């Protein structure tokens, strides 16, 4: 396991590379994390996928990767070219994608744009992004413009690393202490004010435009590889409605696992890895 850096236009992206045997019997894997997470999201799952080499990437604005310019924004389609550029620099003509939450939405678009390159797509409690309603274009654009024009407040600083870990555990989704610590170790930087999150504040702004269902259906129709969905069985009713919609999609094989949104960082990672390795073996047999 070691760090790698990639030059993508004016950005430097970083990642964690879990070495394996890259030959005709293995499929290399690119792992994409969720919103405000980082490459450490795969610290438990990636080693379980051996002997397949895995590159867990810090997407732009996250972890140790560069932030975009103030005018660029973080719409999910902006990541497509960067991930493919990283694959090119790795020398990977074909690869599998394992992606969590927001990363899964990015991975879906990559598989649609470059179907000849994506051998397998795994959604980890994710898949499609939030879609636009028929009458929501102006309201969505208005919210995004308002966010971008708002004066940026100073980033929150924590007096200690431990207090940042506690804050991460108390975030939007439940995390174990070990998962929160892994994400925090890669997701904070120490300054004279204390420990601050390294992620770009622009990630909090609303997207100017959301994709429609028709657009996502067109993307799904362009995908040529198998898709597997690993979703969490938990109590959040809003997330469960979203998961149910993903399970209804044609051509998606779904697996329910007991856990929370970051199920790949906890014990379900073992089941996920076993199923993925079986799928990868069928691709090279």
Secondary structure, DSSP 8 states (H G I E B T S, - for coil): -EEEEEEETTEEEEEEEE----STT---EEEE--TT--GGGGTTHHHHTTTS-EEEE--TTSTTS----TTT---TTHHHHHHHHHHHHHT-SSEEEEEETHHHHHHHHHHHHTTTTEEEEEEES--S-----TT-HHHHHHHHHHHHHS------EESSHHHHHHHHHTSSS---HHHHHHHHHHHEEEETTEEEE-S-GGGGS--S----HHHHHHHHHH--SEEEEEEEE-S-HHHHHHHHHHHTSTTEEEEEEES-TTGGGSTTHHHHHHHHHHHHHHHH-
